[in-house]
Amino acid sequence: MAKIFIFDEFNPEDNAMLQALYSRSASSVVDHVEKVRKCGSGNK
């Protein structure tokens, strides 16, 4: 069964980072979402 995830909390830069991470890895999108939440495109 396919799962659909909707995340509307990310700014365009974070969304691009999430897409780039997901497209280059076999890891779950949920793992990448946690990474973007933690690091984000502008967080240090």
N, C-alpha and C positions, 0 to 999 in steps of 0.2 A: 504494500500500500504506500502511495506517495504521501509525503508530508509537505505542507505549505507553511512557511514561516513568514510573518509580516513584522518588520521592525520599523517603526516610524520615528524613532528617537535620535537617529543619526543625522548629522549635517552632511552636505554633499561630499566633503573630503573624507569623512569617516566611512560613508557608504562606498566610495571608490576604493578605500583601503580594504574594506570587507570583501568587495568583489575581487580585488586583486589577490588577496590571501586565498580565497576560496577557489579561484580558477587555477591556482598553482599548487594545490595540495589535495590529497585524498581525505583529509580530516573532515569531520562534520562541520557544517556551517555553525552549529551551536558553539563549538570550540573557538571558531574564529570570532564570533560575536563577543564572547567573553574577553578575548584578547583585545578587540577594538574598544570594548567598554573600559578595560583596564588602561590601555596605552593611548588609544585614540590617535587621530592624526595630529592634534595640537597639544596633547598632554605630554608632560615631561616626567 
